[in-house]
């Protein structure tokens, strides 16, 4: 697993040279939320695709 600094360096390498500080902040925010979600799924478990579809089927229409 990469360190936080390595993840930021990788992120900065993927952004265009003319990105703003707000762009960088947004991408760091998203990276943090995705990481937190993956950690929560590991600890608390996750719902399968089929189970999620079954739970949402009463609200979704095709």
VOPAGU-2260 file (C-alpha; in pm, 1 decimal, decimal comma):
REM VOPAGU-2260
SITE   aa  ch    i         X         Y         Z
SITE  UNK   A    0       0,0       0,0       0,0
SITE  UNK   A    1     132,4     339,5     -99,6
SITE  UNK   A    2     199,8     612,6     152,0
SITE  UNK   A    3     -14,7     924,4     154,8
SITE  UNK   A    4     270,4    1122,3       1,3
SITE  UNK   A    5     309,6     868,8    -278,7
SITE  UNK   A    6     -64,6     879,7    -349,4
SITE  UNK   A    7     -57,3    1260,3    -368,4
SITE  UNK   A    8     244,5    1253,8    -599,1
SITE  UNK   A    9      66,7    1004,1    -825,8
SITE  UNK   A   10    -247,3    1217,7    -825,7
SITE  UNK   A   11     -52,5    1532,5    -911,8
SITE  UNK   A   12     112,6    1348,4   -1197,7
SITE  UNK   A   13    -228,7    1268,9   -1348,2
SITE  UNK   A   14    -365,5    1623,8   -1327,5
SITE  UNK   A   15    -308,5    1873,4   -1606,9
SITE  UNK   A   16     -35,4    2134,6   -1554,0
SITE  UNK   A   17    -285,3    2420,4   -1552,7
SITE  UNK   A   18    -514,9    2278,1   -1281,0
SITE  UNK   A   19    -617,1    2506,5    -997,5
SITE  UNK   A   20    -570,6    2458,1    -624,7
SITE  UNK   A   21    -943,9    2392,2    -605,7
SITE  UNK   A   22    -904,4    2110,6    -860,7
SITE  UNK   A   23    -629,8    1955,6    -649,2
SITE  UNK   A   24    -835,6    1990,0    -330,7
SITE  UNK   A   25   -1136,4    1828,6    -497,5
SITE  UNK   A   26    -934,0    1531,1    -620,7
SITE  UNK   A   27    -772,7    1486,5    -278,7
SITE  UNK   A   28   -1120,0    1494,3    -121,3
SITE  UNK   A   29   -1246,5    1227,2    -361,5
SITE  UNK   A   30    -936,6    1013,7    -305,7
SITE  UNK   A   31    -987,0    1034,6      71,2
SITE  UNK   A   32   -1358,2     944,7      50,4
SITE  UNK   A   33   -1294,0     649,0    -179,8
SITE  UNK   A   34   -1020,6     519,8      52,1
SITE  UNK   A   35   -1248,9     558,1     354,5
SITE  UNK   A   36   -1528,9     374,3     173,4
SITE  UNK   A   37   -1303,8      85,3      80,2
SITE  UNK   A   38   -1177,9      58,2     438,1
SITE  UNK   A   39   -1536,4      63,2     570,0
SITE  UNK   A   40   -1632,6    -211,5     325,5
SITE  UNK   A   41   -1342,1    -424,4     448,4
SITE  UNK   A   42   -1437,5    -375,7     813,2
SITE  UNK   A   43   -1817,0    -368,2     794,5
SITE  UNK   A   44   -1869,9    -578,2     485,2
SITE  UNK   A   45   -2030,7    -481,5     159,4
SITE  UNK   A   46   -2357,6    -550,2     -17,0
SITE  UNK   A   47   -2345,7    -760,6    -332,8
SITE  UNK   A   48   -2463,3    -616,5    -663,2
SITE  UNK   A   49   -2761,1    -853,1    -665,6
SITE  UNK   A   50   -2864,5    -757,7    -310,8
SITE  UNK   A   51   -2832,2    -387,4    -387,9
SITE  UNK   A   52   -3048,0    -427,5    -698,7
SITE  UNK   A   53   -3309,4    -620,6    -501,3
SITE  UNK   A   54   -3320,1    -353,8    -230,2
SITE  UNK   A   55   -3348,8     -69,8    -482,1
SITE  UNK   A   56   -3588,0    -242,0    -722,5
SITE  UNK   A   57   -3896,0    -102,6    -549,5
SITE  UNK   A   58   -3776,5     253,3    -627,8
SITE  UNK   A   59   -3625,9     198,0    -969,6
SITE  UNK   A   60   -3812,5     157,7   -1294,1
SITE  UNK   A   61   -3674,4      50,1   -1628,5
